[in-house]
Amino acid sequence: MAINNNDPRSLIYQPNDTTVSNSYPGTLQDFPQIPVNDVFITEQAITQRITNVLTGIAGVSSITAGIGISVDQPTGDVTITADGAWTMEVPNVLYVAKNGLDTNDGKSLNTAFLTIKAALLAATSGTAVYVKSGDYTEQNPITVPRFVALIGDDLRTVSIRPADTSQDTVYVNNGSYITGVTFRSHLSPCAAVAFNPNGSAGVTTTSPYIQNCSSITTTGCGLRINGDHVGGVIKGMVTDAYTQFNQGGLGVHILNGGYAQLVSIFTICTTVGILCESGGQCSVTNSNCSFGNVALRADGVYPTSLDSGTTGVFDNVANSIRINNLTSRPSVNDVILFDGNPNYYTILSSSPLVLGSSVVTFVENINTISSLSSLTCEIYKRSLISSSGHTFEYVGSGTNLATAIPQNGGQPIPANEIIETTGGRVFFTSTDQYGNFKVGTGFTIDSATGTISGRTFNQSLFSIMTPYILAIT
């Protein structure tokens, strides 16, 4: 008797060998032994025997669509065709595919869901939802539950679009993870990824993480973090390699005390690349803003003050003042607004709170305030962006890529790289399209001339180094 195997997924039987092997899922595996004298003489018998072997293998839950076996009765020769299939299930894994059905259980590729929303509704904490290549228009908003991962095949082959462009596309929760997808077609004022405004995200102890994704749209926002929509000490998200090609829309919008750690964020043709307002804050590393109207903008403070007090002893040498009647120790980089003065003053340091009093030292010179005796003051959380290694390319040239690129007449506006308003602050190091290097607004190395310029000096590198060179020769 001969067995002809035409299906790489099915059993390989070798005469005079006591083992049955299978190449699924790509590596040769040995399966339970079949006695040499176990003669298969009918299609029913061999089908049952193979079924018994397969269902005894860890991870093979069932046989579907038959094994695809034909038996030549006179010779007993058996042919295993490629018609057969079996279902592989892995715990805590669900699948979504364009040929799936939402009436399926999603536990294997053979029983995949059709929509991402159906899979996420079935997912529980610790579940990974794998989305196979395709363009998915979803009944949005869809919600990634706590500690659930949404994993696309690849950001070039998996697209997610909102059926309702007046709603956000995806809401995330504590410990949510998204990777390998491109968000498309979301429109202002909506975002591709956000917290649910109803507060259902609750308290976050593990920040939602968006990695290796893209937002490609017109007026929509790629990522919105509203601190009023989530609880916890750090009301934020973490991103890595999240590209924002939103022509006429915001890139990242952080507001109302929200926070983000942004790594390798690339914004293209956005109205504002990264906007922090009303106390929103973020740290940014290794990122880029290309074209668009404004790159980094920090505006205002959180609307409600963190604390209030009354000024006491002033030390003009240390640029500090004792503030009384406080309920907590003032925090570094928060700002203080003194009664009768429109300016915000940045806290450089503060002493531990003793009987409601703390000595606060400031970044800005507070000697300019006419009277500091017994003034009421309010402490606020400022909007803040801290970015290192940022690249600015043709910022200010507009949100239409066709006209923003330099070969079509696009002109950069360097003043639009950094915008600080109403107490907002941007700390940064950067390089622009001219190769100029900046450390904040007070220190610039001009690549073309080799000069350093800043608030207190303006000398060429050559003139600085020449005396030292002469002194050692």
N, C-alpha and C positions, 0 to 999 in steps of 0.2 A: 504494500500500500504506500502511496506517495501523498504528501501534503504540499500543495502549491500555495505559498503565501504571497498574495498581491496587495496586502494592506500592511503598511509599516506600523500601524497602531496595534495590529492583532497578533495573536500568538504565533510564535515560530517553533514548529515541531521538527526535531531532527531525529530521523530513524536511528534506532540503537542507542539513543541517548535517553537518560532517565529524567531530564529536566526540560521544562518548557520556559522559554524566555520571551520577553517583550521589549520592544525598543521605545515604547512610550514612557516618558515624554522626551525622548531624545537620547537616553543612555540605556545600554543593554542591562536589563535586570533579570535575575533568576527568580522564578516563581516556584511554588510548591511542586514537588516531584509527581510525575505521572508514571505509574508502573508500566514497564515495557509491554506487559501482556494485556494492557488495557486497550482492547481493540475497538476502534470506532467503526461501526458498520452501517450506521444510519445517520442522517442529518440531525435528527432529534437527539440522538445520543451524544454526538460531538458538540452540538450547541449547548446541551446541558452541562457537559464536562467543562467546556470553556467558560460558561457562565459561573460555574462553581469556583473555578480558579480565579477569575477576575474579581468576583465579589468577595473573595478572601483577601484581596490586596488592600492595604491601608490606603484610603483616599478614593477608592473606586466604590461609589455608592450604589450604582445601578447600571443595567444594560439598557440601551435605548436603540430603537430602530433595527433590532436584530443584530446578529454578528455577521451576517452576510456569508453564509456557507453553502456550498453545493457539493454533493457527494455523487460520484459515479458508482452506481450500485454493482455493476459487474466486477469492477476492479477494486472498488473500495477507495479509489483515489479521492482526496478531499481538496477543494479549492476554497481558500479564504479570500473573499473579495474585499474591496474598499468601501463597501456599503455600510459596514458595521460602525457603531459608535458607542461609547460608554461615557458616563457622566463622572467627572472628577470634582469632588467637593473638598474645599479647605475651610476649616472653621474660621469665622470672623472675616470672611471675604465675600463681597458681592460684586456682580458684574453688570455693566450697562453696554449695550451694543445696538447698532442701527437695525439689526434683524431680530431684536428681542421683542418681548411682550411684557406689558406691565402686569399681566395676570400670572407671569412666571414667578418663581421664588428667588431668582437672581443668584443662586448658589453656585452656578457653573456657567461657562460660556454657552453651553447648550440650552440653558434656561435663563439667559440674561434678561434683565429689564430693558425696556425700550427707552425710558426717560431717566434722567439723573434724579429728578424729584422723587420718583417711585422708589429708587434705590435708597435715597437718603431717609425717606420715611420709614423704610424697613431696617435701617442701620441703627445699631446700638453702640454704646461706648466701647471702644476698642476695635471697631470694624473699619476695614479698608474697602472703599468703593472704587473699583477699577473701571474707567471709562474708555472703551475702545474707540478707535479713530472714527470721526464723523462730525457732522455739524448738527448741534442739538439746540432747538428752540424750545425753551422751557416755560412752563406756567409759573412765572415768578411772582414774588420772591421764593427762592428755594433756600432751605436752611441746612447748613452742615452742623449736625448735632455735636455735643461735647465729646471730645477725644475721638472724633471720626475723621478719617483721612479721605479726601477726594483726589484720586490720582488718575490723571489723563495719560493716554499713550505717549503723547508728545504735543507741545504747544503749537507745533506747525500742523498737526493733523486733528486736533480736537478743538472745536469752537463751541462756545456757549453763548446763546443769545436770549434776551428776554422777550417773551410773547407780549408783555405789557411794558412799553417803554416809559410809562409814567411811574414805574415802581423800580426799586433797586433789584439787582439780579440775584445776588447771593448774600445771605446773612450768616455770620460765623458766631461761634460760641467759645467758651473756655476750652482750650486744647484742640480746637479745629485746625486742620491742615489741608492746604490746597496746593497742588503742583501739576505742571504739565498741561495747562489749558490756556486758550486765548479767549478773552471776553470781548464780545462785539455788540454793536448796535445799541448800547445803553445811551440814553440822552439826558441832558441837564433837566432838572437838578439831581438826577439819580446817579448812583454809583454802581460799579461792578461788584464791589465787596464792601460791606459795612456791618455795623451792629444793628439789630432790630430796634427801631425807635420805641417799641413798647416795653423795653427794658428786660425782655426775656433772656438776654445773655447772662443776666445776673452778675455775680462776682467772678472776675477772672483771676485765677491764680497761675494759670499757664497760658501765655499769650497765644492767640490765634496766629498761625504762621502761613504766609503766602510765599511760595518759592517757585522760581523758574516759570513764570506766567507772563502774559502780555495783555494789555488793554488797548484795543484798536477800535476807535470810534470817532465821532465828531465832537459833539458838545458834552458828552458824558464825562464823569469823573471815575478814575480808576480805583481809588481807595479813599474811603471816608471814615474817619475815626472820630466819633462824637462822644466825648467823655460823659455827657449827660445820659447816654444810652447804655452805660455799663457801670458795674460797681467794682470795688477793689481799690487797693492802694495805687497800682499802676493800671490805668484804664486804657490799655493799648493793644497794639499788634506788632508783629515782627515780619519783615519782608526781606527776601533775598532774590535778586535778579528778576524784578517785576518791572517790565518796560511799559511806559505810558506814551502811546502814540495817539493822542487825543486831539485832533485838529480842531481847536476852538473850545476845548474843555479843560477842566482842571486835571492835574496829575494826581497828587496826593493832597487831601484836605483834612487837616487835624484841627479840631475846635473844641471849645468848652472843657478844657482840661484834659483832653485826650493826649495820648503819647504813642510814639512809634520809634522803633529802631529800624532804620532803612539802610540796607546794604545793596550796592549795585543797582540803584534806581536810575533809569534812563528815561528822561522826559523829552518829547519831541513835539514841537508846534502847539504847546499848551498855552492857555491864557496865563496861568501861573503853574510853574512846575511843582513846587511844594509850597503850600499855603498853611501857615499856622496862625490862628486867630482866636480871640477870646480865651487865652490861656492854654492853647494847644502847644505841645512841645515835641521835638524829635531830635534824634541824633542821626547823622547821615555819613556814610563812609563809601568812598570809591564810587562816586556817582557822577552823572552827567546831565546837563540841561542844554538841549540843542534847539535853536530857533525859538519860536514862540514869542510871547510878549514880555513876560517876567519870569525869572528863574526862581529865586527864593524870596518869599515875603513873610514877614512876621508882623502882626498887627494886633495891638491892644492887649488887654489883660482879661482874666476871668471876671465876669460881671459882678460876682459877689466877693467881698473882701474876705481874706483868710482870718484876719484878726485886726484889732484896733488898740491904740494906746495913747499915752500922753508923753510928750517929750520932757526930759529932765536935764541932767548936766550935759553940757556940750564940750567936747575936746577938739579944738580947731587944729591942733598939731596932728593928732591921730585920725582926724576926719571922722570922728565917731560921736555918738550921742546915746545917752541912756534913755530907754523907752520904758515907761511904767504902765501898769494896769493891763499887761498882756496875759493871755491864757495859754500860750505855747511859745517855744523858742522860735524866733524868725529863721527862715531857711535861706541858704545861699542862693543867689540869683532871683529870689523874689524881689519885688519892688515896693517902695513906700511912697505914698502920696501924702504930703503935708498939707494941712488945711491952709487955704489961701494961695497955694503954689501949684501951677498946672503941670509941673515936671515930675516924672517918675525917677526915683533914685534907687540904684541897684545895691542890694545887700552883698557886701564882700565877705563878711563874717559876722558872727554874733556869739555872745557869751551865753553859758547855760542860764536858764531861767531861775532866778532866785526871788521869791516873794513877788512874782509877777513882773520882775524887771530884767532887762537884758541890755548889754552895751552892744550897739550895732555900729559896725564900720562900713563905710560906703565906698563904691567905686568912683562915683562922681564927687566933685567938690561941693560940699554942702555949705561952705562959707558964703556962698552967694545968696543964701536965704537970709532975708533981712532980719528976721527974729525967729529964734528956735526955742524960745522959752514957753513952756506949757502949751505947746501946739498939739491939737488932736491930729493923729495920723492913722492912715489905713494901710494895711499890708495886702498886696495882691499877688496872685500867680500870673507872671507875664507870659506872653507868647514868645517862644524861643526856638530857634533852629541852630544846631551846632553841627557844622559839616567840615570834614577834613578830606583833602584830596579831591575837591570838586572841580569838574571841567565845565566851563561855559563856552559854548560855540554859537556865535551869531545870535545871542539872545537879543530880543527887541526887533528882530526882522519879520515877525508876524507869524500867524497861525496857518497860513496856506503854504505848504511845502513848496509848491511850484514857483512861488514868487519869493520865498524866504531864502532859498539857497543863493549863495553869492554869485554863481554864474548867471543867474537870472535877475541880478540886481539887488538881492537882499543885503541890507545894511545893519550891522549890529549896533545896539545902543548900550554901551557898557554900564551906564547908570541904572539900567533895568536888571542887572544881574542880582543886585541886593536891594531890597526895599524894606525899610524899618519905619513903622508908623505907630503913633499913640502908645509908646512904651514897649513895643515889640523889639526884639533884638536878634541879630544873626551873627554868630561867630563862625568864621570860615577861613580855610586856606584854599586857594584856587589857582587854576591856569586857564587862560582864555585862548581865543583863536589866534592871537598874536604871539603866544608863548609867554606872555607876561605872568609873573607869579605874584600872588597877593596873600598877605596874612592880615585878614580884616581889612578895614578901610584905611588903616594908618600906615601900611607898609607895602610897597610895591617894588618889585625888581623888573625893570623894563628890559625885555629880551633883546630888542633891537639895538639899544644904546648902551646897555650894560650899566645903567644907573639905578641907584636906590633912591626912592622918594618916600617921604612920610611927613608926619606932623612936625618933627623937630629937625629933620635934615634932608638934604637933597644933594648928594655927591655921587660922582661916578665911581664904580668899583675900581677903576684904574687909579684914580687919585688916592683912594683909600689904601690900596695895596702897595703903591710905588714906594712910600717911605720905608715900609717894612722890608721890601726887596733890597733897597739901597743899603739899609742898615746891616744886612747879613752878607753882603757881597764885598 
